[in-house]
Amino acid sequence: MKTKVFTTNGTFVVPAGVTEVYLTGGGGGGYSNVGGTATYHTGATGGATSFGTLLTLPGGAGGSNFNAASTGGAPGGAGGATGNASITGISQFQDNTGGWGGSSGYYSGGGGGGGKGAYCSGGGGANPIYHGGGGGHFVIDQPVTVTPGTVVNVTIGIGGKGAGGVGDIRGLGGDGGNGILTVKWWE
């Protein structure tokens, strides 16, 4: 078995005789929600990771106004509400520093207090009233049919990023983690 890991955009040339590859990875994690003195803004969504036109893995949603982010899809997790985390869909109390980012696959979301998400995972809320971003959609050993000799463009989703809310820097939360994609095949 051969393996190639992509953490940035690139190309994959399907080796001679190979008609199936196995993909593991996900889209970028979402940014926590952003607060200001008068308004609160939904955090930026993470970018999609794709293997040409054969598979697309959407990024996680940004934390929304006083609500946890929507889930990134199994096994990605939703961002936590204030002081809570959703790790692969299980809500867990963590601390009172903000919602934790949603985990995705093998990777953990950013902690409360504005922690950055690991690969594909959501960023944590900066303080108790901010929610975490969602984890990106994630697959493990997803089989994909390919044609030998084909050049496949690989796009890696960028994690959602943000800045402080209008007139207030308290909204500086955790960035979502960038996506990742591992391609495996037998030769």
C-alpha positions as CSV (number, residue, x, y, z in Angstrom):
1,M,0.0,0.0,0.0
2,K,1.2,3.5,-0.9
3,T,0.2,6.8,0.8
4,K,0.3,10.4,-0.1
5,V,-0.8,13.2,2.3
6,F,-2.0,16.6,1.1
7,T,-2.1,19.6,3.5
8,T,-2.0,22.1,0.7
9,N,-3.4,22.1,-2.8
10,G,-1.7,19.8,-5.3
11,T,-2.2,17.1,-7.9
12,F,-2.4,13.4,-7.7
13,V,-1.4,11.3,-10.8
14,V,-3.2,8.0,-10.7
15,P,-0.5,5.3,-11.1
16,A,-0.7,2.7,-13.9
17,G,-2.9,-0.2,-13.1
18,V,-4.7,1.6,-10.2
19,T,-8.5,1.8,-10.5
20,E,-9.4,2.5,-6.9
21,V,-8.0,4.8,-4.2
22,Y,-9.1,5.2,-0.5
23,L,-9.5,8.8,0.8
24,T,-9.3,9.9,4.5
25,G,-9.7,13.5,5.4
26,G,-12.0,16.5,5.6
27,G,-12.9,20.0,4.9
28,G,-11.7,23.0,7.0
29,G,-13.2,23.7,10.4
30,G,-15.4,26.7,11.1
31,Y,-14.5,29.9,13.0
32,S,-16.2,30.6,16.3
33,N,-18.8,33.3,16.4
34,V,-17.7,36.9,16.5
35,G,-18.9,39.4,19.1
36,G,-19.1,43.2,19.1
37,T,-20.4,45.8,21.4
38,A,-23.8,45.9,19.7
39,T,-23.9,42.9,17.3
40,Y,-22.8,39.3,17.0
41,H,-21.8,37.8,13.8
42,T,-21.8,34.2,12.5
43,G,-18.2,33.0,12.2
44,A,-16.7,32.1,8.8
45,T,-17.3,28.6,7.4
46,G,-14.4,26.4,6.6
47,G,-13.5,25.7,3.0
48,A,-14.2,22.5,1.1
49,T,-11.6,19.8,0.5
50,S,-12.0,18.0,-2.8
51,F,-10.4,15.2,-4.8
52,G,-11.1,16.5,-8.3
53,T,-14.8,16.1,-9.1
54,L,-14.8,12.7,-7.5
55,L,-15.3,13.7,-3.9
56,T,-16.0,17.0,-2.1
57,L,-15.9,17.4,1.7
58,P,-17.6,20.7,2.9
59,G,-16.1,22.7,5.7
60,G,-17.6,23.2,9.1
61,A,-20.1,26.0,9.8
62,G,-19.1,29.0,11.8
63,G,-20.5,29.5,15.3
64,S,-23.7,31.4,15.0
65,N,-25.3,34.1,17.2
66,F,-25.6,32.5,20.6
67,N,-26.1,29.1,19.0
68,A,-23.7,26.3,18.4
69,A,-22.6,25.8,14.8
70,S,-24.4,23.2,12.7
71,T,-22.7,19.9,12.5
72,G,-20.1,19.2,9.9
73,G,-21.5,15.7,9.4
74,A,-20.5,12.4,10.9
75,P,-17.9,11.9,12.2
76,G,-17.5,15.7,12.4
77,G,-18.9,17.4,15.4
78,A,-20.9,20.6,16.0
79,G,-19.3,23.5,17.9
80,G,-20.2,23.7,21.5
81,A,-22.5,26.2,23.2
82,T,-21.3,28.4,26.0
83,G,-19.1,26.3,28.3
84,N,-19.9,23.1,26.4
85,A,-18.4,21.0,23.7
86,S,-19.8,18.6,21.1
87,I,-17.1,16.0,20.5
88,T,-18.2,13.7,17.6
89,G,-21.8,14.6,18.4
90,I,-21.7,14.1,22.2
91,S,-22.3,17.3,24.2
92,Q,-19.8,17.6,27.1
93,F,-19.4,20.3,29.7
94,Q,-15.9,21.7,29.6
95,D,-15.4,25.0,31.2
96,N,-16.7,28.6,31.3
97,T,-14.4,30.1,28.8
98,G,-16.5,29.6,25.7
99,G,-17.8,26.8,23.6
100,W,-15.3,24.3,22.3
101,G,-14.9,23.8,18.5
102,G,-16.4,20.7,17.0
103,S,-14.0,17.7,16.4
104,S,-13.7,16.0,13.1
105,G,-12.5,12.5,12.5
106,Y,-9.3,12.0,14.4
107,Y,-8.8,15.7,15.2
108,S,-10.0,17.7,18.2
109,G,-11.7,21.1,18.1
110,G,-10.2,24.2,19.7
111,G,-10.7,24.7,23.4
112,G,-12.7,27.4,25.1
113,G,-10.8,30.6,25.4
114,G,-10.2,30.9,21.6
115,G,-8.2,27.8,20.9
116,K,-7.5,27.0,17.2
117,G,-8.9,23.8,15.9
118,A,-6.7,20.9,14.7
119,Y,-7.0,19.7,11.1
120,C,-10.6,19.9,9.9
121,S,-11.9,21.0,13.4
122,G,-13.7,24.1,14.6
123,G,-12.2,26.9,16.6
124,G,-13.2,27.6,20.2
125,G,-15.1,30.5,21.5
126,A,-13.1,33.3,23.1
127,N,-15.2,33.8,26.2
128,P,-18.3,32.4,27.9
129,I,-20.8,33.9,25.5
130,Y,-19.1,32.7,22.3
131,H,-19.8,29.4,20.6
132,G,-17.4,27.1,18.8
133,G,-17.2,26.5,15.1
134,G,-18.2,23.2,13.6
135,G,-15.9,20.5,12.4
136,G,-15.7,19.8,8.6
137,H,-17.2,16.8,6.9
138,F,-14.8,13.9,7.3
139,V,-14.4,10.4,5.7
140,I,-12.2,7.5,6.6
141,D,-10.9,5.1,3.8
142,Q,-13.7,6.2,1.4
143,P,-13.2,4.2,-1.8
144,V,-13.2,6.2,-5.0
145,T,-13.0,4.8,-8.5
146,V,-10.2,6.3,-10.6
147,T,-8.7,5.9,-14.1
148,P,-5.0,5.1,-14.4
149,G,-2.9,8.0,-15.7
150,T,-5.5,10.6,-14.8
151,V,-4.3,13.8,-13.1
152,V,-6.6,14.7,-10.2
153,N,-6.5,18.2,-8.7
154,V,-6.6,18.2,-4.9
155,T,-8.0,21.2,-3.1
156,I,-7.5,21.6,0.6
157,G,-10.1,23.6,2.5
158,I,-8.8,26.5,4.5
159,G,-10.2,26.8,8.1
160,G,-12.6,29.7,8.8
161,K,-10.8,32.8,10.1
162,G,-12.1,36.0,11.6
163,A,-11.4,39.1,13.6
164,G,-13.0,41.0,16.4
165,G,-16.6,42.2,16.2
166,V,-17.6,45.8,15.5
167,G,-16.1,48.1,18.1
168,D,-15.0,45.2,20.4
169,I,-12.1,42.7,20.4
170,R,-13.8,40.2,22.7
171,G,-14.9,38.3,19.6
172,L,-11.4,37.2,18.8
173,G,-12.1,33.5,18.8
174,G,-10.3,30.4,17.5
175,D,-9.6,29.8,13.9
176,G,-10.8,26.6,12.3
177,G,-8.2,24.1,11.4
178,N,-7.3,23.6,7.7
179,G,-8.4,20.5,5.9
180,I,-6.3,17.5,5.1
181,L,-6.5,14.6,2.7
182,T,-4.7,11.3,2.6
183,V,-4.8,9.2,-0.5
184,K,-4.0,5.4,-0.2
185,W,-3.8,2.8,-3.0
186,W,-2.4,-0.6,-3.7
187,E,0.3,-1.2,-6.3
